[in-house]
Amino acid sequence: MVRPEAGLAGPGQGEPAAPVGAVARRRVRVGRIAIDALRFGEALDAVEALVRAGAGGAVYTPNVDHIVTAEDDEPFRAAYAEASLALADGQPLVWASRLLGTPLPERVAGSDLVWPLLERAAKAGWRVYLFGGAPGVGGEVAARLQRELGLTVAGVDAPAVPADPAGWEDHPSTERVRAARPDLVLVGLGSPKQERWIHAVRPRLGPAVAVGVGASLDFLAGRVRRAPRWVARAGLEWLWRLALEPRRLAHRYLRKDPRFLAVLWRTAREARASR
């Protein structure tokens, strides 16, 4: 695995290609997060290569909120610093990369990636563990995956993960994941908790590749409606989600995430200074 900070060419600038399994990649830094410049199919190939390598891994899907969170959250930054892959989930990140002069090829939304990834998992006979989501969601998703894809679901768990990261590595839920011997773990704890959790317990998961999937399990279970594709392409998925869950998401989208503009301005300024 090559860490995202390795070979930095400067803020906002393209970084040298590095291998992920059999896939060469270029990285673009926005704020404090390095993002892999991969197209959708390349991202699927890269995750598959990680699973087949059998050395474990962590896959995250940064969006605007992740960029802002990384400004002040050191454990979150540490998780990204050790990421095997970071895929541009938000369309605004693609636009921002163009402004920085190091364009990302396209948006690779985690919620779009999950189903094709699970189709590959079913064909390859991988064991998949569903971790997180609301109570009952994992069971509904597991039943659907077994029925429609014939997928081997190694386990389902929606534990009350402790707030203190110091207890995560030895928590019974972590042991249940390890004992199930999965090849792939979909972690739906929401950000930044899922990235911190993956980073903390990764040594315990052995060869498993853990993917932070946010609300994707809820989408697969039909508990939460996804935004129409035209809304996502327009970069307005945040507005769709805000309309569905205003009380939960108002602080994030209306007060916290506007800081992204300041982060983007600083990244562009640092890029110019490093040239």
Secondary structure, 3 states (H helix, E strand, C coil): CCCCCCCCCCCCCECCCEEECCEEECEEEECCEEEECCCHHHHHHHHHHHHHHCCCEEEECCCHHHHHHHHHCHHHHHHHHCCCEEECCCHHHHHHHHHCCCCCCCCCCHHHHHHHHHHHHHHHCCEEEEEECCCCHHHHHHHHHHHHCCCEEEEEECCCCCCCHHHCCCCHHHHHHHHCCCCEEEEECCCCHHHHHHHHHHHHCCCCEEEECCCHHHHHHCCCCCCCHHHHHCCCHHHHHHHHCHHHHHHHHHHHHHHHHHHHHHHHHHHHHHC
